[in-house]
Every structure is written in C-alpha cells, then in structure tokens.
Amino acid sequence: MDSMITVDELRDLNPTLSDNGLQQLADELNEKIDKLVGEEVVESLTPDDVDTLADMQDTASEQELADWVAEHVPDYPEIMQNNKDIVLGDYADSINETAGENSNNE
C-alpha cells in the first residue's frame, strides 16, 4: 500500500525532528493507518469476499489486490482519507498536549 503520510507533512507538524526521525515516525503512522484501513475493509466485506481476499494476498500482485479492493470496496478512497485524517489528528493533538505540558512546567 502506498504511503499516505509523508515526511513533509510531519515536518510541518513537528519541525524539531530529524529527517531520520520523521521517516521513522511516518513509517509508524502509516502502519497504524494500514491496520485501521484493513480492519475497516474487512468489516465491509462479506465472509466470502474476506476469504477471497485472504487467498489473493498470498498470490496476487499489489495491483491485482488494489483492483479487487477498488471493485469490492467502492468507498475505499474515503476510508483511506478518513483514517489518515484521524491518525494525523491524533498525532497533532499529542504534540499540542506535550507542548502545553512543557509550557506549564516552565
């Protein structure tokens, strides 16, 4: 699955992290998005479709999987965007909470 959160987006939120730290954070947040999206996709499928998708994961290319999901989960782009927004929002909130705690301690 393509990376949804980029280093540049994170740099805007937390300019104090190094490029390496930003890449590691992007990887972690994208894994979280992948997990959330996967759970939501599975919930939207019939049991037969879940079995088909599970079988395809061992043999199909990423493009074949993407095409199958696009056909069987028509709101997939919205699912991706919503989960990206949630994960980025949670991260931004955690930065704001940390900044607020630090300013209270000064």
C-alpha angles and dihedrals in degrees: 000000000000119000110263101188117055132204089243092058090051092046087060090054099040113017093171095072119094120244089256091051091048092051092049090049091048090052092050094047092046090052088053090050091048091052094048093046092047091052092048093047092050091049090054095052131084116247090254091052090050089054091048092049092048091052092048094053091071097049112017126090120244089255092052090050091048091049092049093048091047089054097045100034105043093177093053094118090054091047090053094047095045093051092046089052091049094049093045091046092051090049092048090049091051090052091049092048091050091047090049092050091049093050090050090053095054 
